[in-house]
Amino acid sequence: MFKTTIDCSGITDTDGDGIMDDCDNCPSTYNPDQADEDGDLIGDVCDDCTDSDGDGFGNPGYAANTCPDDNCPYTYNPDQTDSDGDGIGDACDYRTPQWDTVTSCGTQLIVGTNGNFGKQ
């Protein structure tokens, strides 16, 4: 097991947010909550691409983002394919299930492409 200790006892707090620069994930930008949505150790307020799924496209709504918005921010989809043009990537787009009925010995089983099934 690897363990490390970070010394946060420095005396400099450049942005005045109460977090010493040695441990501040945005030492030049006020961010006392140290929010880091994508876990890259760069605070959201100064991260130029907050990208939770790591596909190179940023989560919408982060002012500091310079990367294009992700049409599926929590599902890896580097191609950003959106076949139906609704602004939601195919990788996370809910589709209306297709249903099929299988009949055997008088029992019918209805199965959907979404994994649901039922007996009639």
C-alpha positions as CSV (number, residue, x, y, z in Angstrom):
1,M,0.0,0.0,0.0
2,F,1.3,3.4,-0.9
3,K,0.8,6.3,1.5
4,T,1.8,9.8,1.2
5,T,1.5,12.9,3.3
6,I,1.2,16.4,1.9
7,D,2.4,19.3,4.0
8,C,-0.3,22.0,3.9
9,S,1.3,24.2,6.6
10,G,2.5,26.8,4.2
11,I,1.9,30.4,5.0
12,T,0.8,31.5,1.5
13,D,-2.9,31.6,0.5
14,T,-2.8,33.6,-2.7
15,D,-6.5,33.5,-3.4
16,G,-7.7,34.0,0.2
17,D,-10.0,31.0,0.2
18,G,-8.5,29.5,3.5
19,I,-6.7,26.7,1.7
20,M,-2.9,27.1,1.7
21,D,-1.4,27.2,-1.8
22,D,0.5,24.0,-1.2
23,C,-2.8,22.1,-1.1
24,D,-5.1,24.4,-3.0
25,N,-6.4,22.8,-6.3
26,C,-6.7,26.3,-7.7
27,P,-4.2,28.5,-5.9
28,S,-4.9,31.6,-7.9
29,T,-8.7,31.4,-7.9
30,Y,-11.0,31.6,-4.8
31,N,-12.6,28.2,-4.3
32,P,-13.0,27.3,-0.6
33,D,-15.0,24.2,-1.5
34,Q,-12.2,22.7,-3.6
35,A,-14.8,21.2,-5.9
36,D,-13.3,18.8,-8.5
37,E,-16.1,17.0,-10.4
38,D,-13.8,15.0,-12.7
39,G,-11.2,14.1,-10.1
40,D,-8.2,15.4,-12.0
41,L,-6.9,17.4,-9.0
42,I,-7.6,20.7,-10.7
43,G,-10.5,22.6,-9.2
44,D,-13.6,23.1,-11.3
45,V,-13.3,26.9,-11.3
46,C,-10.0,26.9,-13.0
47,D,-10.1,23.5,-14.9
48,D,-10.1,24.3,-18.6
49,C,-11.9,21.0,-19.3
50,T,-14.0,19.4,-16.5
51,D,-14.4,16.0,-18.2
52,S,-16.0,13.3,-15.8
53,D,-15.8,10.4,-18.3
54,G,-12.3,11.2,-19.7
55,D,-13.4,11.3,-23.4
56,G,-12.0,14.7,-24.2
57,F,-15.3,16.5,-24.1
58,G,-16.3,18.6,-21.1
59,N,-19.3,18.5,-18.8
60,P,-21.7,21.2,-19.9
61,G,-22.1,24.2,-17.5
62,Y,-18.5,24.8,-16.4
63,A,-17.6,28.3,-17.2
64,A,-13.8,27.6,-17.4
65,N,-14.2,24.9,-20.0
66,T,-12.4,25.5,-23.3
67,C,-13.2,22.0,-24.6
68,P,-16.4,21.3,-26.5
69,D,-19.4,20.2,-24.5
70,D,-20.0,16.5,-24.0
71,N,-23.3,15.2,-25.2
72,C,-23.1,12.3,-22.7
73,P,-21.0,13.7,-19.8
74,Y,-20.9,10.6,-17.6
75,T,-20.5,7.9,-20.3
76,Y,-17.3,7.6,-22.3
77,N,-18.1,8.4,-26.0
78,P,-15.2,10.0,-27.8
79,D,-17.0,10.0,-31.1
80,Q,-20.0,12.0,-29.7
81,T,-22.3,10.1,-32.1
82,D,-25.9,11.4,-31.9
83,S,-27.8,9.4,-34.6
84,D,-31.3,10.9,-33.9
85,G,-30.0,14.5,-33.6
86,D,-31.6,15.2,-30.2
87,G,-28.4,16.5,-28.5
88,I,-27.9,13.4,-26.4
89,G,-25.1,11.0,-27.4
90,D,-26.1,7.5,-28.5
91,A,-24.0,6.0,-25.7
92,C,-26.5,7.4,-23.1
93,D,-29.6,8.1,-25.1
94,Y,-32.8,6.3,-23.9
95,R,-34.5,4.6,-26.7
96,T,-38.1,3.4,-26.8
97,P,-37.8,-0.4,-26.4
98,Q,-38.8,-2.7,-29.2
99,W,-41.0,-5.6,-28.1
100,D,-41.2,-9.1,-29.4
101,T,-43.6,-12.0,-28.4
102,V,-42.4,-15.5,-28.1
103,T,-45.1,-18.2,-27.8
104,S,-44.5,-21.7,-26.6
105,C,-47.0,-24.3,-25.3
106,G,-49.6,-21.7,-24.9
107,T,-47.4,-19.4,-22.8
108,Q,-46.4,-16.0,-24.2
109,L,-43.3,-14.2,-23.1
110,I,-43.0,-10.6,-24.2
111,V,-39.4,-9.4,-24.3
112,G,-38.1,-5.8,-24.8
113,T,-34.8,-4.6,-26.0
114,N,-34.4,-2.7,-22.7
115,G,-34.2,-6.0,-20.8
116,N,-37.7,-6.0,-19.5
117,F,-40.0,-8.9,-19.9
118,G,-43.5,-10.0,-18.9
119,K,-45.8,-13.0,-19.2
120,Q,-49.3,-12.8,-20.8
